[in-house]
Amino acid sequence: MSDLADKKCIPCEGNIPSFDITEIHKYLKKVDGWEVKADNSKIYYLIKKFNFKNFLESQNFVNKVGEIAEKEGHHPDIYYGWGYAEIKIFTHAIKGLHESDFVLAAKVDKIS
């Protein structure tokens, strides 16, 4: 794990450019098991699936992610059900990825 988890997410109001693919890959090396994908609009995002023994473990994990998201002021898309949770992270204001997205990913990894 990197020192990203020790950083604070910085709120983005859209006045900065999103990372290019080179910068994305540089930061991707600092988080464990996250994938970079792009949607139909070519907006890059981070995504990772976490597996659990049952629904309650999934829900507890999602609640912890929610607490981190509120504390950091950076809110991922969360999908979960029996035995799994999937976290999708990107910065909506810039329609792409920036350092805070990787900071949030590293913080999520610390609770998994």
C-alpha positions in Angstrom: 0.0 0.0 0.0 1.1 3.5 -0.6 1.0 6.7 1.4 -2.1 7.7 -0.5 -4.3 6.4 2.3 -2.7 9.0 4.6 -3.7 11.9 2.4 -6.9 13.8 2.5 -9.3 14.0 -0.5 -9.3 17.6 -1.9 -12.8 18.7 -3.1 -12.9 19.4 -6.8 -15.1 22.1 -8.2 -14.2 21.3 -11.8 -11.5 23.9 -12.4 -8.7 21.3 -13.0 -8.1 18.9 -15.9 -8.6 15.1 -15.3 -5.6 12.9 -15.4 -4.4 11.6 -18.8 -3.9 7.9 -19.2 -0.1 8.1 -18.4 -0.9 9.8 -15.0 -3.7 7.3 -14.3 -1.3 4.4 -14.8 1.3 6.0 -12.6 -1.3 6.3 -9.7 -2.8 2.9 -10.5 0.5 1.3 -9.4 -0.1 2.8 -5.9 -3.5 1.1 -5.2 -4.1 -2.7 -5.0 -6.4 -4.5 -7.4 -8.3 -1.5 -8.8 -9.1 -1.5 -12.5 -9.4 1.5 -14.7 -12.3 1.5 -17.2 -14.0 4.0 -19.4 -17.7 4.4 -20.0 -19.3 5.1 -23.4 -18.5 8.8 -23.0 -14.7 7.9 -22.6 -14.9 9.0 -18.9 -12.3 7.0 -16.9 -13.1 5.6 -13.5 -11.7 3.2 -10.9 -13.6 0.1 -10.0 -13.1 -2.8 -7.7 -15.2 -5.8 -6.5 -14.9 -7.0 -2.9 -16.1 -10.4 -1.8 -17.6 -11.4 1.5 -19.1 -14.4 3.3 -22.7 -13.1 3.4 -25.0 -10.1 3.1 -24.2 -8.6 6.5 -20.5 -8.5 5.9 -21.2 -6.7 2.6 -23.5 -4.2 4.2 -21.0 -3.6 7.1 -18.2 -2.9 4.5 -20.5 -0.6 2.5 -21.4 1.3 5.7 -17.7 1.8 6.4 -17.1 3.0 2.9 -19.9 5.5 3.4 -18.4 6.8 6.6 -15.1 7.4 4.8 -16.8 9.0 1.8 -18.6 11.5 4.1 -15.4 12.3 6.1 -13.5 12.8 2.9 -16.3 14.7 1.0 -15.8 12.3 -1.9 -18.6 9.9 -2.8 -18.2 6.8 -4.8 -20.9 4.8 -6.6 -21.6 1.7 -4.5 -23.3 -1.5 -5.6 -23.7 -4.4 -3.2 -25.6 -7.5 -2.4 -25.2 -11.0 -0.9 -21.5 -11.6 -0.6 -20.1 -8.7 -2.7 -19.7 -5.0 -2.9 -18.4 -3.1 -5.9 -17.0 0.4 -5.6 -16.7 2.8 -8.5 -14.8 6.0 -8.1 -14.3 9.1 -10.3 -14.6 12.8 -9.9 -17.9 13.9 -11.4 -16.9 17.6 -11.6 -14.1 16.9 -14.0 -15.6 13.8 -15.6 -12.5 11.7 -14.9 -9.8 10.8 -12.5 -7.5 12.8 -10.3 -5.4 12.2 -7.2 -8.3 12.3 -4.7 -9.9 9.3 -6.5 -6.8 7.2 -5.8 -6.7 8.5 -2.2 -10.2 7.3 -1.7 -9.4 3.9 -3.3 -6.4 3.5 -0.9 -8.6 4.4 2.1 -11.2 1.8 1.0 -8.5 -0.8 0.7 -7.5 -0.3 4.3 -10.9 -1.4 5.5 -11.3 -4.4 3.3 
